């Protein structure tokens, strides 16, 4: 198919889209490009659009495709018809000038899924089948039996059949991480992690007086030999400390040095690396040899394309596996499932959790359970997954050679040109009305990376996302000096 730039026509609009082969329906690509052009100012209110036949010729598509695209743009209130005078850009909606948020990892709205209807139907079914009073009272056992059974069903693609009694329902993954930290470690204990990672881990460690220690990683994730080296070094220090404590008759004695290992092996936040199977097996073997316990935080597994089995399958006695619904369904549910095989540790975990988050909200947990059992959760997740892939294709097209994403998941880890630093780029993007997250936010130690994380799901509308990515691409192409004149 000829591209727009191959057509010799002096009236060819600069905003005319490139139609990606895998970019979704062509009429939606055209509508998205129209919305992006309005958002970035390429098209202004009152501008006249080309006649539909001329647009079809430029894009080498049939007239019906362009008609559907214009109809979709009218539905979005981007265009208005003026009879024989043609089609014009309408006055922009207020949200077109709002900040384009590429900083928050949230699931994108899936095409063809009426979320309001899904919510109404789910809640209606919950209220038909459950006692309203029970949904509004305290639940102290880490979720009802049905909630834990739903969790077992949700985790089955990752971990195979599970006993529901081994699961705990939590109010989100952050609460689960914090409770595990409190239950399984003591103040001053070390938590091992990769150089770049989830900021919530660092925040909890700081609040609870635990120490983060970085273990080197490569393009496949944490290096097993460096992990074993860290374990051996820490065990040696522990033995010396234990002897010192025994001499002074201190009551507290550590039993599992170092405290914990934190891994996010699938579509890692922020690097988007999916750890291959051989690396997962090697890390599991090290953990078994060193009696090291692992928090496996795995929010993106079901969004990934053929992710390897979790680390928990290779070291089931060492791993506490966390799967949240926030990244593949919706953050509003605030439901995460934690696999804990040891009953005593489960009780310690619940005790720690109750110290700051008594329970997952019963209504939210019941809605998650309803959606899992009636198939709505899978349908919603598949819609999120497909929409995320469409957005990755868009990012690959717009960012061209700078794109280094995995093609799935919710984010891209973008390496910056040498003339930009992450903080500089984040400030310049903010001046352009774009929010991104610099690498420093994810640094677990003293080092960092010359990169930013771009989240593709936070902007509801695909056209506005394209506009944000295009603005970002323009920023990346020029050194900071080119923008100094715009600073006031």
C-alpha positions as CSV (number, residue, x, y, z in Angstrom):
1,X,0.0,0.0,0.0
2,X,1.5,3.4,-0.9
3,X,2.1,5.6,2.1
4,X,0.8,9.2,2.3
5,X,4.3,10.6,1.7
6,X,4.6,8.7,-1.6
7,X,1.6,10.6,-3.1
8,X,2.6,13.7,-5.0
9,X,0.1,16.3,-4.0
10,X,1.0,19.8,-2.8
11,X,-2.2,19.9,-0.7
12,X,-1.3,16.8,1.3
13,X,-2.0,17.5,5.0
14,X,1.0,17.1,7.4
15,X,-1.2,15.3,9.9
16,X,-2.3,12.5,7.5
17,X,-1.8,9.2,9.3
18,X,0.4,6.3,8.3
19,X,-1.9,3.3,8.4
20,X,-0.1,0.5,10.2
21,X,-0.8,-3.0,9.0
22,X,-1.3,-4.3,12.6
23,X,-2.6,-1.0,14.0
24,X,-6.2,-2.1,14.2
25,X,-9.2,-1.2,12.0
26,X,-8.2,1.5,9.5
27,X,-11.2,3.7,10.1
28,X,-10.2,3.9,13.8
29,X,-6.6,4.7,12.9
30,X,-7.9,7.6,10.8
31,X,-10.2,8.8,13.6
32,X,-7.4,8.5,16.1
33,X,-5.1,10.5,13.8
34,X,-7.8,13.2,13.5
35,X,-8.1,13.4,17.3
36,X,-4.3,13.4,17.7
37,X,-4.0,16.3,15.2
38,X,-6.7,18.3,17.1
39,X,-4.9,17.6,20.4
40,X,-1.5,18.7,19.2
41,X,-2.8,21.7,17.3
42,X,-2.1,20.4,13.7
43,X,-5.8,20.8,13.2
44,X,-7.6,23.8,14.7
45,X,-11.3,24.6,15.3
46,X,-12.8,25.8,12.0
47,X,-10.3,24.0,9.8
48,X,-12.0,22.4,6.8
49,X,-11.3,18.7,6.3
50,X,-10.5,17.3,2.8
51,X,-13.5,15.7,1.0
52,X,-13.9,12.1,1.8
53,X,-13.1,10.9,-1.8
54,X,-9.8,12.9,-1.7
55,X,-8.9,11.4,1.7
56,X,-9.6,7.9,0.4
57,X,-7.3,8.5,-2.6
58,X,-4.5,9.9,-0.4
59,X,-4.7,6.9,1.9
60,X,-5.4,4.3,-0.8
61,X,-8.4,3.0,1.1
62,X,-12.1,2.7,0.0
63,X,-14.6,5.5,0.5
64,X,-16.5,3.5,3.1
65,X,-13.5,3.4,5.4
66,X,-13.1,7.2,5.3
67,X,-16.9,7.6,5.9
68,X,-16.7,5.4,9.0
69,X,-13.7,7.4,10.2
70,X,-15.4,10.7,9.8
71,X,-18.6,9.3,11.5
72,X,-16.4,8.1,14.4
73,X,-14.7,11.5,14.7
74,X,-18.2,13.2,14.8
75,X,-19.2,10.8,17.5
76,X,-16.2,12.0,19.5
77,X,-17.4,15.6,18.8
78,X,-14.2,16.4,16.9
79,X,-16.0,17.3,13.6
80,X,-19.1,19.0,12.5
81,X,-20.8,19.0,9.2
82,X,-21.8,22.3,7.5
83,X,-23.9,20.9,4.7
84,X,-22.6,21.6,1.2
85,X,-19.7,23.6,2.6
86,X,-18.1,20.4,3.9
87,X,-16.8,19.0,7.2
88,X,-15.0,21.2,9.8
89,X,-13.1,20.7,13.0
90,X,-15.4,21.4,15.9
91,X,-14.4,23.4,19.0
92,X,-12.2,21.1,21.1
93,X,-13.4,19.4,24.3
94,X,-11.8,20.6,27.5
95,X,-10.0,17.4,28.1
96,X,-7.9,17.7,24.9
97,X,-5.8,20.4,26.6
98,X,-5.4,18.3,29.8
99,X,-2.1,16.7,30.9
100,X,-1.3,13.6,28.8
101,X,-0.4,11.2,31.6
102,X,2.3,8.7,30.5
103,X,3.4,8.1,34.1
104,X,0.9,5.8,35.7
105,X,0.8,2.0,34.9
106,X,-2.9,1.4,34.6
107,X,-4.8,-0.9,32.3
108,X,-6.1,0.8,29.1
109,X,-9.8,0.8,28.4
110,X,-10.5,-2.2,26.1
111,X,-12.3,-1.7,22.9
112,X,-15.8,-3.2,22.8
113,X,-16.2,-3.7,26.5
114,X,-18.8,-1.6,28.2
115,X,-17.3,-1.2,31.6
116,X,-20.3,0.5,33.1
117,X,-22.5,-2.4,32.0
118,X,-20.0,-4.9,33.3
119,X,-19.9,-3.2,36.7
120,X,-23.7,-3.0,37.0
121,X,-24.2,-6.6,36.0
122,X,-21.5,-7.8,38.3
123,X,-22.8,-5.9,41.3
124,X,-26.3,-7.0,40.6
125,X,-25.2,-10.6,40.6
126,X,-23.2,-10.1,43.8
127,X,-26.2,-8.6,45.6
128,X,-28.5,-11.3,44.4
129,X,-26.3,-14.1,45.7
130,X,-24.8,-12.5,48.9
131,X,-26.1,-11.2,52.1
132,X,-25.8,-7.4,52.0
133,X,-25.0,-7.3,55.7
134,X,-22.1,-9.7,55.3
135,X,-20.6,-7.4,52.5
136,X,-20.7,-4.5,54.9
137,X,-19.0,-6.0,58.0
138,X,-15.5,-7.1,59.0
139,X,-13.8,-10.2,57.4
140,X,-10.7,-11.2,59.3
141,X,-9.6,-14.4,57.7
142,X,-7.9,-13.1,54.5
143,X,-11.0,-13.5,52.3
144,X,-14.1,-15.7,52.2
145,X,-13.9,-19.3,51.0
146,X,-15.4,-18.3,47.7
147,X,-13.0,-15.4,47.3
148,X,-10.0,-17.7,47.9
149,X,-11.5,-20.3,45.4
150,X,-11.8,-17.5,42.9
151,X,-8.1,-16.6,43.6
152,X,-7.2,-20.2,43.0
153,X,-9.0,-20.2,39.6
154,X,-7.3,-16.9,38.7
155,X,-3.8,-18.3,39.5
156,X,-4.3,-21.6,37.8
157,X,-2.9,-20.6,34.4
158,X,0.3,-19.5,36.2
159,X,0.7,-22.1,38.9
160,X,-1.7,-25.0,38.1
161,X,-4.3,-26.3,40.5
162,X,-4.0,-24.8,44.0
163,X,-5.6,-25.4,47.4
164,X,-7.7,-22.3,48.1
165,X,-6.7,-22.5,51.8
166,X,-3.2,-21.6,50.8
167,X,-4.3,-18.2,49.5
168,X,-4.9,-14.9,51.2
169,X,-7.0,-12.1,49.7
170,X,-5.3,-8.7,50.2
171,X,-6.3,-5.0,49.5
172,X,-3.7,-4.7,46.6
173,X,-0.1,-5.8,46.0
174,X,1.5,-3.0,47.9
175,X,-0.3,-4.0,51.1
176,X,0.8,-7.6,50.5
177,X,4.4,-6.6,50.0
178,X,4.4,-4.5,53.1
179,X,2.8,-7.2,55.2
180,X,5.3,-9.9,54.0
181,X,8.1,-7.5,54.9
182,X,6.7,-7.0,58.4
183,X,5.9,-10.7,59.0
184,X,9.1,-12.2,57.6
185,X,11.9,-9.7,58.5
186,X,13.1,-7.6,61.4
187,X,14.3,-4.0,61.5
188,X,17.8,-3.8,59.9
189,X,17.3,-6.9,57.7
190,X,18.4,-6.8,54.1
191,X,16.0,-7.2,51.2
192,X,17.8,-8.1,47.9
193,X,16.4,-6.7,44.6
194,X,17.4,-5.7,41.1
195,X,19.0,-2.3,40.4
196,X,15.8,-0.9,39.0
197,X,12.5,-1.8,40.5
198,X,9.1,-1.1,41.9
199,X,9.2,2.1,44.0
200,X,6.6,0.8,46.5
201,X,9.2,-1.8,47.7
202,X,11.7,0.9,48.5
203,X,9.0,3.0,50.2
204,X,7.9,0.1,52.5
205,X,11.5,-0.8,53.3
206,X,12.3,2.8,54.3
207,X,9.2,3.1,56.5
208,X,9.9,-0.2,58.2
209,X,13.7,0.2,58.7
210,X,14.7,-2.6,56.3
211,X,17.7,-2.1,54.0
212,X,17.7,-2.5,50.3
213,X,20.7,-4.2,48.7
214,X,21.0,-4.3,44.9
215,X,22.1,-7.5,43.1
216,X,23.4,-6.9,39.6
217,X,21.2,-7.8,36.6
218,X,21.7,-8.1,32.8
219,X,19.2,-8.2,29.9
220,X,17.6,-11.3,31.3
221,X,17.2,-10.0,34.8
222,X,19.0,-10.7,38.1
223,X,22.3,-12.7,37.8
224,X,22.2,-16.0,39.7
225,X,26.0,-16.0,40.5
226,X,25.7,-12.4,42.0
227,X,22.7,-13.5,44.0
228,X,24.6,-16.4,45.4
229,X,27.5,-14.2,46.2
230,X,25.3,-11.8,48.1
231,X,23.7,-14.6,50.0
232,X,27.1,-16.1,51.0
233,X,28.4,-12.7,52.0
234,X,25.4,-12.0,54.1
235,X,25.4,-15.4,55.8
236,X,29.0,-14.8,56.8
237,X,28.0,-11.5,58.3
238,X,25.0,-13.0,60.0
239,X,27.1,-15.8,61.7
240,X,29.4,-13.1,63.1
241,X,26.4,-11.1,64.2
242,X,24.8,-14.1,65.8
243,X,27.9,-14.9,67.8
244,X,28.0,-11.3,69.0
245,X,24.3,-11.4,70.0
246,X,24.8,-14.7,71.8
247,X,27.6,-13.2,73.9
248,X,25.4,-10.3,74.9
249,X,22.4,-12.6,75.5
250,X,20.2,-10.7,73.1
251,X,16.9,-12.5,72.5
252,X,16.4,-11.7,68.8
253,X,18.0,-14.2,66.5
254,X,17.8,-14.1,62.7
255,X,17.1,-17.5,61.1
256,X,16.9,-16.7,57.3
257,X,19.6,-14.3,56.2
258,X,19.3,-12.2,54.1
259,X,15.7,-11.2,54.9
260,X,14.0,-11.5,51.5
261,X,14.6,-11.5,47.8
262,X,12.2,-9.4,45.7
263,X,11.6,-10.4,42.1
264,X,9.2,-9.0,39.4
265,X,10.2,-11.5,36.6
266,X,7.5,-10.9,34.0
267,X,7.4,-7.5,32.1
268,X,9.5,-6.1,34.9
269,X,8.6,-2.7,36.2
270,X,10.2,-0.5,34.9
271,X,12.5,-2.3,32.4
272,X,9.8,-4.4,30.8
273,X,12.2,-7.4,30.8
274,X,10.6,-10.9,31.0
275,X,13.0,-13.2,32.7
276,X,13.5,-16.4,30.6
277,X,12.8,-19.8,32.0
278,X,16.4,-20.8,32.5
279,X,17.1,-17.7,34.5
280,X,14.1,-18.3,36.7
281,X,15.2,-21.9,37.3
282,X,18.8,-20.8,38.2
283,X,17.5,-18.1,40.7
284,X,15.2,-20.7,42.3
285,X,18.1,-23.1,42.7
286,X,20.2,-20.4,44.4
287,X,17.3,-19.6,46.7
288,X,16.9,-23.2,47.7
289,X,20.6,-23.7,48.4
290,X,20.8,-20.5,50.4
291,X,17.4,-21.0,52.2
292,X,16.4,-17.6,50.8
293,X,12.7,-16.6,50.8
294,X,11.4,-14.8,47.7
295,X,8.6,-12.3,47.1
296,X,7.5,-12.9,43.5
297,X,5.5,-9.9,42.5
298,X,3.9,-10.9,39.2
299,X,1.2,-8.4,38.2
300,X,1.7,-8.6,34.4
301,X,2.0,-12.4,33.8
302,X,-1.5,-12.7,32.2
303,X,-0.8,-9.7,29.9
304,X,2.5,-11.2,28.6
305,X,2.8,-13.2,25.4
306,X,3.7,-16.8,26.5
307,X,5.5,-15.9,29.8
308,X,7.5,-18.7,31.3
309,X,6.2,-20.4,34.5
310,X,6.6,-18.3,37.6
311,X,9.6,-18.8,39.9
312,X,7.2,-20.2,42.4
313,X,6.8,-23.4,40.3
314,X,10.6,-24.1,40.7
315,X,10.9,-23.3,44.4
316,X,7.4,-23.6,45.9
317,X,8.7,-23.7,49.5
318,X,10.7,-20.5,49.1
319,X,8.3,-18.3,47.2
320,X,5.4,-16.0,48.3
321,X,3.6,-15.3,45.1
322,X,1.5,-12.1,44.6
323,X,-0.9,-11.5,41.8
324,X,-2.9,-8.3,41.7
325,X,-6.0,-7.6,39.6
326,X,-5.0,-3.9,39.4
327,X,-2.8,-4.2,36.3
328,X,-4.9,-6.6,34.2
329,X,-8.4,-5.6,35.2
330,X,-8.8,-2.4,37.1
331,X,-7.1,-0.7,40.0
332,X,-10.4,0.1,41.6
333,X,-11.0,-3.4,42.7
334,X,-8.0,-3.3,45.1
335,X,-7.8,-7.1,45.2
336,X,-4.6,-9.2,45.2
337,X,-4.0,-12.9,45.8
338,X,-1.1,-14.1,47.8
339,X,0.0,-17.7,47.8
340,X,1.4,-18.8,51.2
341,X,1.9,-22.6,51.7
342,X,3.0,-22.5,55.4
343,X,0.1,-22.1,57.8
344,X,2.1,-20.5,60.6
345,X,3.6,-17.9,58.3
346,X,0.1,-17.3,56.9
347,X,-1.1,-16.4,60.4
348,X,2.0,-14.1,60.9
349,X,1.2,-12.5,57.6
350,X,-2.4,-11.8,58.5
351,X,-1.4,-10.3,61.8
352,X,1.0,-8.0,60.1
353,X,-1.6,-7.1,57.4
354,X,-4.2,-6.2,60.1
355,X,-1.8,-3.7,61.7
356,X,-2.4,-1.3,58.8
357,X,-5.0,-2.8,56.4
358,X,-7.5,-4.9,58.2
359,X,-8.9,-6.6,55.1
360,X,-9.8,-6.3,51.4
361,X,-13.1,-4.5,51.0
362,X,-15.6,-7.4,51.0
363,X,-17.7,-5.8,48.2
364,X,-14.7,-5.4,46.0
365,X,-13.5,-8.9,46.7
366,X,-17.0,-10.3,46.0
367,X,-17.2,-8.4,42.7
368,X,-13.8,-9.8,41.7
369,X,-15.0,-13.3,42.6
370,X,-18.2,-12.8,40.6
371,X,-16.2,-11.7,37.5
372,X,-13.8,-14.6,37.8
373,X,-16.4,-17.2,38.1
374,X,-18.8,-15.9,35.4
375,X,-16.0,-15.2,32.8
376,X,-16.1,-11.4,32.9
377,X,-12.6,-11.2,34.3
378,X,-11.1,-13.2,31.5
379,X,-13.0,-11.2,28.9
380,X,-12.0,-7.9,30.4
381,X,-8.4,-9.1,30.7
382,X,-8.3,-10.2,27.1
383,X,-9.7,-6.8,26.0
384,X,-7.0,-5.0,28.1
385,X,-4.3,-7.3,26.6
386,X,-5.4,-6.6,23.0
387,X,-5.7,-2.8,23.6
388,X,-2.3,-2.8,25.2
389,X,-0.8,-4.5,22.2
390,X,-2.5,-2.0,19.8
391,X,-0.9,0.8,21.9
392,X,2.5,-0.8,21.7
393,X,2.2,-1.0,17.9
394,X,1.4,2.7,18.0
395,X,4.4,3.5,20.2
396,X,6.6,1.5,17.9
397,X,5.4,3.5,14.9
398,X,5.7,6.9,16.6
399,X,8.9,6.3,18.4
400,X,10.5,4.4,15.6
401,X,14.1,3.4,16.4
402,X,13.8,4.5,20.0
403,X,11.1,2.0,20.8
404,X,12.5,-1.0,22.8
405,X,9.3,-2.4,24.4
406,X,8.3,-6.0,24.7
407,X,5.2,-5.6,22.5
408,X,2.8,-6.3,25.4
409,X,2.2,-5.2,29.0
410,X,1.5,-1.6,30.1
411,X,4.8,0.2,29.7
412,X,7.9,0.9,27.6
413,X,11.4,1.5,29.1
414,X,12.8,4.2,26.8
415,X,16.6,4.8,26.6
416,X,17.4,8.4,26.2
417,X,19.9,10.1,23.8
418,X,23.0,11.1,25.6
419,X,22.1,14.8,25.4
420,X,19.1,14.2,27.6
421,X,19.1,13.2,31.3
422,X,15.9,11.6,32.7
423,X,15.1,14.6,35.0
424,X,15.7,17.1,32.2
425,X,13.5,15.2,29.9
426,X,10.7,14.8,32.5
427,X,10.8,18.6,33.1
428,X,10.7,19.4,29.4
429,X,7.9,16.9,28.9
430,X,6.0,18.5,31.8
431,X,6.3,21.9,30.1
432,X,4.7,20.3,27.0
433,X,1.8,18.9,29.0
434,X,3.1,15.3,29.2
435,X,3.8,13.4,32.4
436,X,6.5,10.7,32.3
437,X,8.5,8.9,35.0
438,X,12.3,9.3,35.1
439,X,14.6,6.4,35.9
440,X,15.6,7.9,39.2
441,X,12.1,7.0,40.6
442,X,12.9,3.3,40.2
443,X,16.6,3.2,41.3
444,X,17.0,0.8,44.2
445,X,20.6,1.8,44.9
446,X,22.9,4.6,44.2
447,X,23.1,4.0,40.4
448,X,20.4,4.8,37.9
449,X,19.9,4.6,34.1
450,X,19.5,7.2,31.3
451,X,15.9,6.2,30.6
452,X,12.3,7.0,31.3
453,X,9.3,4.8,31.7
454,X,6.3,5.5,29.4
455,X,3.0,4.0,30.5
456,X,0.6,3.4,27.7
457,X,-2.7,2.7,29.5
458,X,-3.3,5.9,31.6
459,X,-4.6,8.0,28.7
460,X,-8.1,6.7,28.0
461,X,-8.3,7.8,24.3
462,X,-5.9,6.3,21.8
463,X,-5.8,9.5,19.7
464,X,-4.7,11.5,22.7
465,X,-2.0,8.9,23.5
466,X,-0.7,9.2,19.9
467,X,-0.6,13.0,20.4
468,X,1.4,12.6,23.6
469,X,3.8,10.1,22.0
470,X,4.4,12.4,19.0
471,X,5.2,15.4,21.3
472,X,7.6,13.1,23.2
473,X,9.2,12.0,20.0
474,X,9.8,15.6,19.0
475,X,11.4,16.3,22.3
476,X,13.7,13.3,22.1
477,X,14.9,14.3,18.6
478,X,16.3,17.7,19.8
479,X,18.8,18.5,22.5
480,X,17.7,20.5,25.6
481,X,19.2,23.7,24.2
482,X,16.6,23.8,21.5
483,X,13.9,24.3,24.1
484,X,15.6,26.9,26.3
485,X,14.0,29.8,24.5
486,X,10.5,28.5,25.5
487,X,11.4,28.7,29.3
488,X,9.8,31.7,31.0
